[in-house]
Amino acid sequence: MAIRFLRKTVSGLARRLGLRPNGAAAIGREVGSAYYDRMYVAETVYHQPYEQSHYYFLWSVIVDRVRRAGFKRVLEIGCGPGQLAAYLMDQGIETYTGLDFSPQAIAMAKRNVPGGRFVVGDARDPDIHGQVDHQFVICTEVLEHIEDDLKVVTAFAPGKTCLCSVPNFPFESHVRHFVDAQAVLDRYGRYFEGPTVASFKSPRDSNDWFFLLQGVRNETQFQ
């Protein structure tokens, strides 16, 4: 309870601070892969089936959108231990590739989803997008952790439909968070055709929101 109260207090203070020109508020710092290696081992939530994850409500929206679009080939940037991958595969995705810079996450994902392909790599590197046959790019809860988030977005292949989620709350490994959907559009919208942002309240904490951006990657380069 004390940790949750502290996070809410920090979040409230952050929201009252001045925003960056792009609408994103800073609070934490970027951390290396070793941080996530330890987290994936230690935190029980990453060892649970996807339907028990606190992200299940958001993943269900993503899976539904992919299914309704009829896409069968997915590339996920920042796949973690493969929980969303398992959900997608269970819902009929034929070809799945997941990329993460945490070797521990990739090792877990390979065990959890033997039917998927998983690669250790850098989200800012565009090579994976050219090497993998895919129709859809998913990037959930990744961009807030990376200083060079725009390099991640501009690495997406033009013409591909993309879904990216970011939060409204601070955390020690969040280099930014977003106060509302407009702030998400202000930062990322110019890199997509027809971008939309939907807002979803966390079922665990009514103060926490997740913003889901969808659009088709255009030709705009990193700025």
N, C-alpha and C positions, 0 to 999 in steps of 0.2 A: 504493500500500500504506500509506503514511504517513497519508493522509487517512482510509482505512478504519479503521486502527488508532485514530486520534484519535477518530473517530465512535463506535467501540465503547467507548473509554474514557469518553467523555462520556456515552454511553448507560448504561453501568454505574453511573457516579456518580449519574446522574439517577434510576435505579431505586432507589438506596439513600437518596435524599432523601425527606423526608416528602411525601406526596401532598396535593393539594387535597382538600377534603371530598367532591368529586364523583368522586374516584378518578383524575383526570387530572393528569399531571405536566407542569409548564411548563418550557420550555428556550429557545425562540427568541422571535421577534417577528413581528407581522403586517407584511407588506410590501405595497406598492402594485402596480398593474397594470404599471408600467414595469419592475419587477423581472422579472415573468413574460414581458413582451414580449422582453426581452433573452435570457432563458433559452430561450424557444422558438426563437429564431433561432440561438443558439449551440450548443445541445446536440443532437448527432446523433440521440439516441434518439427525439426528437420528429419526426424526418424519416423514420423507418423505417416500413415496413408494420407493421400491428398485431401480426402473428404473430412479429415480431422484438423486440417490446417486453418489458422485464422485468416488465410488468404482465400479460402475455398469460395467465399461469396463473390470475390472479384474474379477468380479463375473461371467460375461458372459463366459469368458474363462473357469473358474472352472466348471460352470454348463454344458458347452458343453463337457468337458472331462468326467465328471461323467456320462452324458447321453450316450456318445459314448461307454463308458466302459460297459454300461448296468447295472450299480449298482443301487439298489433300497433302500438300507439301509445305511444311513449316520449318522456319529457322528461328530459333529462340536465342537471343543475346542475353547472357546472364542467367543461365538455366538453373543454377544452384544444384541441389541434389536430385533433381529430376521429378519433383512432385507434379508440376504442371505438365511435364512431358508424359507422365503416366496417365494423367487425366485425358490429354489429347489423344493418346494412342487408344485408350479405352473407348473413345468416341469416334473412332474410325479414321484418324489421320494415317495415311499410308506411309509417308516418308517424313521423318523428324530428325533434325540436327540441332543439338544444343551446344553452345559455346560458353565457357566460363574460365576465368583466370585462376580459380582455386582448384588445384589438383585434387584436394580432398572432395570437393563438390563433384567433380567429374568421376572420381572413383565410386562415389556413392550412387551417382546417376546411372553408371554402367551396370551396377548391381541391381538397382531398382527397376530399370527399364531396359532389359537386354535387347529389345527390338529397335531401340533408337541408336543414333550415332552421336557420340559426345566427344568434344574436342577441347583441350586446354588452349586458351588463346586470349588475345587482347581485344576487347570490345571496340577499340578505336581503330583497329586494323580492318581495312575494307576487303582484304583478300578472301575471307570466308564467304562473303556475299557473292563473289564471282565463282567460287569453287563448288558451291552447293546449289543444286536445282531446287528452287523454292518459289512459292507463290505469295507467302505471307511471312512477315517479320513480327515477332513478339519480343518486347523488351520491358519487363515489369519490374518495378522497384530497383532500377539500376542507375538511371541518369542522375538521381539525387546524390549518388555516392562518388561521382566522378567530376573532377574539376573541368576536364575537357569534354564535357557532355555533348557539346555541339559536334565534336569530331566523331562521336559515336553515331549521332543522328545522320550526319552527312556521309557516313560510311554505308548507310543503307542504300541498296541498289535502286536507281530511278525506276519508277513504274510499279514497284512492289507496294502492296497494301501493308500498312504497319499499325500496330497497336502498342502503345507505350503507357505505362502508369507511373505516377509520381505521387508522393504524399504531401500533406499540409503540415506535418509536425517535425520538429527537430529531433536529432539523435546524434550520438557521438561520431558516427560514421557518415552522417549526412552533411555534405558541403553546401546544400541548399534545400529549401522546401518552398512550397507555393501556397499563397494565402487563398487563392481562388482559381477557378477555371480560366479566367481571362489572363492571369499571370502565366499559365501554361501556354496558352496561345501566343502571348507576347514573346515568349522565349523560343518556341519551336514551330509556330504556325507557318512561318515563311518557307519552311523546308518541305511542305506538303501541299498537295492539291486537295481542296475541300476538307480541311481539317475540322474536326469536331472534338469537343471535350465534354465528357459526362462526369458527374460528381457522385461518389458513393460513400455513404457514411459507414464507418467500421462498426460491425456488430459487437466488438469488444469494448469500444470506448466512443461515446457519442461526440467527443471533441476531435476525433481523428477522422479525416476524410482522405479518399484516394481519388485522383483525377485520371481518367482514362482517355488518352488522345488517340484518335484514329484518323488516318489520311493516307493518301497515295504519295509516296516520295517523288518529289519533282527534281529538277536539274540544278537547283540552287546549291552552290558549293559553300564550304566552311567560311564563315565570316568572323 
